[in-house]
């Protein structure tokens, strides 16, 4: 019998974003194992009037990718600030971060700024992608341009894309962008779209 | 605070209104809309809204101006500019591209170079300032992406992620891009879109300040399949994702 002590997780992909944005759905789309959920019924869910969501993640969701020679851990972090202890524990060990944003909500820029700050404080901007949901790809550029301007002071290549958490290949593509983004460091001076 | 007087005969055009909104984002500048053609610094024209007769009149008015305004000609991509000095920009405009062209156009105009824009910019050695994408101008140049494009617009295939990551890392000789897993049409589409968005940096090869990186000599270009995908300087984890999912 082979004795295994500890775990084989060498790399960790973290899905972050506001409450109800689709992190758990994204994980379920790509995980090789059934996603271990730590959801409870939530009154906040009732405020999402365009969603059937009735639960929220209080610990973290966990899934796995089984690669040829290693297991990649997929972690869905709770979206509410009261669980920031979970962020502190998990984010510093991140291999890549997928930030999920609603593209059709008026506060998407505020949400993006908020999460950029969360990630910057934990020094995990290196392998970042901002995945924007609920946007028609053909008409997304004005929204993406505004987000790129926001992300650029934090990440010089502003990896911002549209994505669908329900679509396996879309989620994989988002993770691939995070994993492949060359990072030359955060610009010393924030750059803007103006002179 | 610099003040610019803008004139448009198509002020109800949605493209012109959108462009007006973008101009308001520029810091240190004030853009006022004026009805007087002659007394304006910038004209904004909507090619779709303008009748041929009106365009002829506008060209004549432009020619008669002592101090030539900077003319932004918003086109649908099919209609060509009736004047070589006018800046043709495909609507809806991309903010980065618009600001790059405006910056250059306004600087040149301030210098008194009345025939700025299209003619002058088209003569530039840097493709970044070309108004119309021309793939042949990329040949022998060092190319780099300045930002991630929205790769989803090409579908969910990872080969576009791979190509963009390769072009983001450093300047690459155009010829090396043939070894990416994109067809020439796919590559041209990617580069054209990046150019139109202002994401493409193309430098002449003789510019010694730019480090040009050809494909590593130990990399053998493959014809197809996974081996070819893995030949393009993969980044460790990304390579594993490609191996696992690229052909699934």
HADDOCK unambig.tbl for C-alpha pairs under 7 A between the chains (distance, minus, plus):
assign (segid A and resid 67 and name CA) (segid B and resid 244 and name CA) 6.75 0.50 0.50
assign (segid A and resid 137 and name CA) (segid B and resid 153 and name CA) 5.96 0.50 0.50
assign (segid A and resid 157 and name CA) (segid B and resid 146 and name CA) 6.37 0.50 0.50
assign (segid A and resid 157 and name CA) (segid B and resid 147 and name CA) 4.29 0.50 0.50
assign (segid A and resid 157 and name CA) (segid B and resid 148 and name CA) 5.74 0.50 0.50
assign (segid A and resid 158 and name CA) (segid B and resid 147 and name CA) 5.91 0.50 0.50
assign (segid A and resid 158 and name CA) (segid B and resid 148 and name CA) 6.16 0.50 0.50
assign (segid A and resid 159 and name CA) (segid B and resid 148 and name CA) 5.08 0.50 0.50
assign (segid A and resid 160 and name CA) (segid B and resid 148 and name CA) 6.87 0.50 0.50
assign (segid A and resid 160 and name CA) (segid B and resid 150 and name CA) 6.57 0.50 0.50
assign (segid A and resid 161 and name CA) (segid B and resid 150 and name CA) 4.66 0.50 0.50
assign (segid A and resid 161 and name CA) (segid B and resid 151 and name CA) 6.74 0.50 0.50
assign (segid A and resid 161 and name CA) (segid B and resid 152 and name CA) 6.70 0.50 0.50
assign (segid A and resid 162 and name CA) (segid B and resid 150 and name CA) 6.71 0.50 0.50
assign (segid A and resid 162 and name CA) (segid B and resid 152 and name CA) 6.21 0.50 0.50
assign (segid A and resid 169 and name CA) (segid B and resid 156 and name CA) 5.85 0.50 0.50
assign (segid A and resid 170 and name CA) (segid B and resid 156 and name CA) 5.66 0.50 0.50
assign (segid A and resid 173 and name CA) (segid B and resid 156 and name CA) 6.24 0.50 0.50
assign (segid A and resid 173 and name CA) (segid B and resid 158 and name CA) 6.21 0.50 0.50
assign (segid A and resid 176 and name CA) (segid B and resid 238 and name CA) 5.97 0.50 0.50
assign (segid A and resid 176 and name CA) (segid B and resid 241 and name CA) 6.75 0.50 0.50
assign (segid A and resid 177 and name CA) (segid B and resid 161 and name CA) 6.13 0.50 0.50
assign (segid A and resid 179 and name CA) (segid B and resid 237 and name CA) 6.37 0.50 0.50
assign (segid A and resid 179 and name CA) (segid B and resid 238 and name CA) 5.35 0.50 0.50
assign (segid A and resid 180 and name CA) (segid B and resid 165 and name CA) 5.87 0.50 0.50
assign (segid A and resid 180 and name CA) (segid B and resid 235 and name CA) 6.23 0.50 0.50
assign (segid A and resid 180 and name CA) (segid B and resid 238 and name CA) 5.50 0.50 0.50
assign (segid A and resid 181 and name CA) (segid B and resid 165 and name CA) 5.99 0.50 0.50
assign (segid A and resid 182 and name CA) (segid B and resid 165 and name CA) 6.84 0.50 0.50
assign (segid A and resid 182 and name CA) (segid B and resid 168 and name CA) 6.83 0.50 0.50
assign (segid A and resid 182 and name CA) (segid B and resid 169 and name CA) 5.71 0.50 0.50
assign (segid A and resid 193 and name CA) (segid B and resid 96 and name CA) 6.55 0.50 0.50
assign (segid A and resid 194 and name CA) (segid B and resid 26 and name CA) 5.20 0.50 0.50
assign (segid A and resid 194 and name CA) (segid B and resid 27 and name CA) 6.06 0.50 0.50
assign (segid A and resid 195 and name CA) (segid B and resid 27 and name CA) 6.73 0.50 0.50
